[in-house]
Amino acid sequence: MSPRFRQRFLRNRAGLFGLGIVAWVLLVALLAPWLAPKDPNQQFFDGLTLEGKPLPPGGPFPLGTDTLGRDLLSRLIWGARASMVVGIAANGAAVAIGALIGASAGYFRGWWGALLMRFTDVMMAFPALLLAIALAAILRPSLWIVALVIALVNWVQVARVVYAQTLALAQKDFVEAARALGAGDGRVLLRHLLPHLFPTLLVYGSLGLSTTVLLEAALSFLGVGVQPPTPSWGGIINESQSYFTDAPWLVAFPGLAILVTSLAFNLLGDALREALDPTLR
């Protein structure tokens, strides 16, 4: 990390705010067993009113209880872990797949590059959410299956960008010099092209986390994402939608968590892109 990059990034207040929120959410997810005041799956006898309705925020339950009398704060804290695990795993896999396909197509070109990019075009023709729902319905939904499904539908944008950059970089003099010195294709890709692609992958990796968090929440809300009893923000909204008017906090708090986390990743990604490419300022 160069001093100029650090200086440009530290001047971006929105990016610093996003970084702080991201760090806080990651810390909450990591320390969920110690931060959660109660067992997220325990149904408390005093967690419902006499009419069997969720308790509002206050008292022993700071954010209230859900429809089964479970502590909402504890479930939100554990839901952060599910969102971060799926987000980081799925987005990391999507960036890796997209970088591999895009760099291979841009470097080797010819029929191989055309085949890979036409496959990418076909994948882009499918709506990401519908394709994710179909894949999740075929496979048995679980935390890691959801991450795999999201990775399989989110790599196409990365592949297109990496392909375009690799096409331009492959014609540069330093690549031709490396080939003339006897460097193989693998060495050229890893030692000479990948460092130039890394800033782009870093930016798309951070921006993609926002999309991944939203997609995981959408799948869980539709019932084909993270399955109960594992808490997830989208799943909490799904379980509470029938109490939207009677207990709005059951939808407001997880919805706010999704909104703030997604916004933080977007702010961080925009700040990284601006710091790595000053011409965008």
Disulfide bonds with the S-S distance in Angstrom:
none
